[in-house]
Amino acid sequence: MNRPPSDRPFQAFEVVFWHVLDQMFEERLLPGDVLYETTLSQKLGLSRTPVREALSRLVAEGLLENPVGTRGYRIPDLSAEDMQQVFQAREILESAAAALAAEHASKADIDELEEIHRREILFSSQENRREYCRANVDFHFAVMRTGKNRYLERTFRPVFWRSQLYVNYLAEFHPLSEEELAAESGHNSPAEHAALIRAIARRSPRAAAKAAAEHLRSTRAYRILLDTERARLIFGGSAH
């Protein structure tokens, strides 16, 4: 996920954006932590302009907050209520995008989804959580692009990234056994993604929307664990 450093504006912006995401992924940044523009600039050896741009985008994407009258950028506090709302919003948006994808997908679009799905299976079998999560992100954005509705895409981005805070801090990574992968059943993302690809390839908007909705519901119900000490600490703002 890391990008090579550069002080050219676009590349520098990417370095900052992915550095912050990596820090969250590795749980070096937790809810309630504060990031400062000057600190990041010095740490990454970049000018403050791309750092400021990247932090502003992270705010727009729902991954950081920048309260009026305060210094720094804060990792948002998380709550069960906020999590429920963000996954409800994802279900609505992704079901609509999946239905549109079934109507508009080209062969190249379906090939891309299948290639990402193969990466998911590979990284899950290798127990490579980082690359598996990256492939999972790629899959959801690819489905959204395949729907070919730029307004839906634009609305989806901050909702998706906000949901990733919950996935990152609370979800368990369960590498799939060969039997689970072969069965393509049960509550696991690769199996659910395979069902969604099949529905899109069959040109069935109703089946695609149903597959997307069921995937989001099972993600919330089965992979994000709320009744744990970890969840109580995260929601209580005492994750350190």
N, C-alpha and C positions, 0 to 999 in steps of 0.2 A: 504494500500500500504506500510505502514511502516513495517520494519523488526526489531526483537529484537536485541539490541546491543550485540556485542561480539568482542573480539579482535583476534579471530581466523581469518586468512587471508581471506578465502572465504566469511564467514558470515559478516565480517567487511566491505568487499568490497560491498556486497549487501546493507548494511545499508547506506553507503555513496551514492551509486547510486540512491536508492529510496528516500533518504532524499532530494537530489537535485531535483529530479522529482516532489516530493511533494511540494517543495518550489515554483517551476514553476507553478504547478497546482493551488496553492493558491495565485499566483501572488505576492508572497513575493520576487521573483526574476523576473526581467523584462529585455527586450532587452537592452543591454548596461551595465548591472550590471556585476561586477567582483567578482569572488570567489577566495579565497586564500587558499592554501593547509594548512598552519599553523592555520588559523582561523577555518576551518572545523575540523581539527584534535582536536583542543582544545574544540570546541563546542560539538562534538560527543564523546569525551573521547577515541579516537582511535589513534593508532600510525600512522605516516605519510605514511608508505608504502601502506596500503590498500586505504588510501585517494587518494594518487597519482595514484594508479591503476584505481580507479573508475573514477577520473577526466579524465584520459587518454582515458578510454572507452567512456565516454560522448563526448569527442572530436571526437573519431572515429565514433560515432553514429550520429554526426552532431548536437548535442544539445549544445555543447560548442565550443569555439575557444581558441587556445593557440598561439597567434601570436609570431613569432620569435623575440627574443630580448625584450620581455615584461614579466612582472611578472603577475601571476594570470591567471585565466581562465574566459573568457568573454561570456556572453549570446549574441549570434549573433544578429546583426541588421537584421531587416526583411524588405522586399519590395514586392510590387505587382508582379514585374517581377520574383523574386525568387520563390514566391508562385506559380505562373503559371507553372514554370518549374518543381517544385517538384511534383505538382499534375499531370502534364503530365507524369512524370517518373513513378509515382505510378500507373497511369492508364495502362501504358504499362506492367509493371511488374505484377500487380495483375490480369490483363486480362489473361496473359500467365499462371500464377499460377492456376487460376480458371479453365482454359481449361485442364491443366494437372491433376488437382484435379478430374475433371469429368472422366478422364481416369483411375486414380490410386486409388481413395478413397475406403477404406475398410468400412465395416459396422461400425466398431469402430470409424473411422474417421468421418463418417456422424453423428453418435451418439454424438460425442464430439461437433461438430458444432451445433447440435440441442440443446444440454445442455447449451452451451454458449448463444445461441439465447434466450433461456428461461430466463437466467439471465438478459440479456439486457431488455427484456420486463418487468420483475419484477422491476428492478431498475429504469426504466423509469417511470413506474406507481407510484413508491414510491417517485419520484422526487429526487432520490439519485444520484446526478451528478457524484460524485467521483467514486462510484462503477459501475455506468453505463459506464463511460469512460474506466474503467479498463476492463470491459467485452468486450467493443468494440475493445480495443487493443488485447485482447486474441483472438477474432474472426478473425481478419486480419492475425495474426501470425498462427492461426490454419489452415486457408485456404492455406497459403504459405507452411506450413509443409506437408499438404495433397498432394500438387503438387509433393512432393518427388524429388525435384531438389535442391541440396545443394548450387549450384552456384547462383541460383535464390534467395534462402533464404539469402545468404550472401550479395548479391547486394541490396536486399530489405531493410535490417535493417536500414542503415543510411538514406535512402530516407524516410522511414516511420517515423522515429523519428524526422527528420527535419520537416516533414509535421505537426507533432503534436504541434510544436511551434505555427503554424498558427491556428490550431484547438483550442489550449489552450487559446491563447490570443484574438482571434477574433471571434470564432464560438459562436453562441447562443445555449444554452441548452434549448430545447423545450420539456418538459415532454408531452408524448402523452396521449390523451384522450382515454377512453375505445372504442369510436367509431373509432378512428384512428387505434388503435391496432387491432380491429376486422376486419377492412376493409383491412388491409395490403396493402394500396395503398397510393399514394401521395409521397411526398419527405420526407421520414423518414428512418433512418438507419435500424431499426428492420424490416420494410417491405421489404426493398431492400436486407437485409441479408437473409430473408426468401426466396425470389426469387432466390438468388444465391444457397442456400442449395438445393432447389427443382431441379435446373438445374444440380447440381453435382450429386444428387441422381438419376436423370434420365439418367446419363451417357452421357450428351450432352455437349461436349466441346464448341461448338459454342454458345449455350445458356448461358453457365456459363461465358464465356469470355464477352458476351454482358451484362450480369447482373452486372459483376464486373465493367466494363467500365461505365455503366450508373450510378452506385452507386457513383463512384469517381467524375463524372461530376456534379451530383446533390449536392454532399458534397461541392464542390467548389462554385457552382452557388447559392445554396439556404441556406447553413448553415454558410458560412463564409462571413460576411458582410464587404464590403470594403468602402462603401459610408457612413461612420459614423465618428463622432469625435474621437471615440476610435481608429479606424483604422488609422486615420491621425496622432494621437499621437504615436501609435506603430511604424508606418512606418517612422515617423520623429525622432524616437529615444528619444522622450520626454514623456515617459509613466509614469514617476513618478509624 
